[in-house]
Amino acid sequence: MGTGKRGLIATAVTVIGAVAVLAAPGTAFAAPSPTPTPTASPTAVTNKDIEAVRKQLDALYHEAAVATDAYNAAEEKAEQQSAQIVALARKIVKGQEKLAKLKARAGAAAAAQYRSYGLSDEAQLMLSDDPQEFLDSTGRVLQGQRATKALIAELTRTQQDLKQYAADASTQWTKLEANRKAKATAKKKVEQQIAAAEKLESQLEEKEKKRLAELEEQAAHQAQTAWLDSGVLKEISGKASEAGKIAVDYATTQIGKPYEWGAEGPDSYDCSGLTSQAWASAGKPIPRTSQEQWKQLEHVDVKDMRPGDLIIYFDDASHVAMYLGDGAIVHAPRPGRTVTIAGAGSMPILGVVRPDA
């Protein structure tokens, strides 16, 4: 393998880097190291070259994770809005049926009034052969008048309700369309980032891919070791709640299943798809995305975490895993990987949340 091979990898790193948004605020990954200059051994692809590829892949998959969260959030909102539109449509149908019945009653009341020729009470009394019968009928008329007023009020309310239902449905439809567009945009970005990462990996030969995997494991091991060396594990002694035990059992049962962005099982998962479904199985529904899990669930100190708690990673809360105890997590890492057990400190920890606080 000559200098052309090294040049190909270096070029791939540079070109793919233009695709990734590496300067986004909060990103937890370093930019790739500069491409090394040729050395005395021009045929060698050095560890520095492979390390540059590893960092570039990390950045690409991180951006894919951010876009996946955006996709999942838009999908969840679209589903909620669709359900609201269906509920409003049912209300409109029922309102229209009610309005039709009220109009029929109003028509019957108008017909009854027409049959009395619209005469005043005084005129009907003068023309009546039986004053007592007239008085009795007058009472019924007064009741009828009150009923008519109530009928008119109910008609008005029903018409106002229908108008409001229609306006609400229109608003929800507008939001639905906006979230469909957001979902499509996020989907495109996810696919672009993953395709760029796959293209970059395809430039490597088998021995280089093996070395890349070794460097990935080494980086994770170093991060985990540093986390453990901080003494944090000595302070963690929490025991899982009953719901937490169910969630942990669910998550660990999924080990070996492939990562798939946007997936919630049962055959594949993304990171927050795994954690949300695990807690749903325990009867504790939680937000769908890692960012919303971070925003909405109760925060706990790392030293207080217990099995079943969720560890949120990176400054932008773009990844989530479930704590198992003894310094380990179960998570769905990224495209091309499967649900697996890893060290809790193998990635930069943002914080810990508890679904069943």
Buried (B, 14 or more C-beta within 10 A) or exposed (E): EEEEBBEBBBEBBEEBBEBBBBEEEEBBBEBBEEBBEEEEEEEEBEEEBBBBBBBBBBBBBBBBBBBBBBBBBBBBBBEBBBEBBEBBEEBBEBBEEBBEEBEEBBEEBEEEBEEEEEEEEEEBEEEBEEEEEBEEBBEEBEEBEEEBEEBEEBBEEBEEBBEEBBEBBEBBBEBBEBBBEBBEBBBEBBEBBBBBBEBBBEBBEEEBBEBBEEBBEEBBEEBBEEBBEEEBBEEBEBEBBEBBBBBBBBBBBBEEBBBBBBBBBEEBBBBBBBBBBBBBBBEBEBBBBBBBBBEEBEEBEBBEBBBBBBBBBBEBBBBBBBBBBEBBBBBBBBBEEBBBEBBBBBBEBBBBBBBBE
